[in-house]
Amino acid sequence: MNALFVCSRNQWRSPTGEEVWRKTPGVEVRSTGTSRNARRRMTLVDIRWADLILVMEEKHKSRIRAEFRDEVRFKALHVLDIPDDYAFMDPELVEIIREKTAPMILGDACMG
């Protein structure tokens, strides 16, 4: 299972998602951003690598669909609805990410 976490600048939310799941057996994780100013900007390689794309906000999904339309057509792309209100590894953010993503990540990892 390859899970890609996406936010705007790849600074707080998506790196937290990556860190939360980093040591989970059977799960590979990466984090990227959609902004030109992102710490690590999303590439076509990331899209092709990902089995599951987890975006923080609807705007990230829209940007990905606009930029990588053909590549994401058959990808599992989920909006987590997590606002940009948290710092890296904020305990509340960690809990929200675990709660919202565990069924998708662990369910697919167990089946794989």
C-alpha positions, -999 to +999 in steps of 0.1 A: +000+000+000+015+033-011-002+063+005+005+098-006-005+127+018-010+161+001-014+196+014-004+230+000+032+236+011+041+202+025+050+218+057+027+208+085-003+186+076+010+162+049+044+156+067+024+148+098+003+122+079+035+107+065+051+106+100+019+090+116+020+060+092+058+059+085+066+028+106+035+008+097+043-026+082+030-030+047+025+007+043+048+031+024+041+068+027+052+100+011+041+136+015+039+164-011+024+198-017+005+213-045+020+248-042+049+260-063+064+270-029+060+235-014+089+220+005+084+189-017+062+195-048+040+168-062+053+151-093+040+127-119+062+100-103+044+105-069+010+101-086+021+069-104+036+056-072+005+062-050-023+036-045-041+061-023-040+099-024-051+117+007-055+154+003-063+178+032-088+201+014-110+201-017-087+227-033-058+202-033-080+176-051-090+202-077-054+212-083-043+176-087-072+168-111-063+199-131-026+192-133-026+154-135-060+147-151-052+115-169-030+100-142-055+104-114-086+093-133-085+058-118-067+066-085-083+065-051-083+102-041-099+112-008-104+147+007-098+146+045-113+181+052-085+191+076-080+229+077-046+245+078-049+252+116-022+229+129+015+227+134+036+196+125+027+167+148+001+187+167-015+160+189-050+170+177-038+168+141-023+134+147-055+121+161-076+135+133-053+120+107-053+086+124-091+086+127-098+097+092-072+075+074-070+043+093-099+026+076-085+034+042-048+026+049-052-004+072-081-019+053-062-019+021-029-030+037-046-060+053-062-070+020-029-065+001 
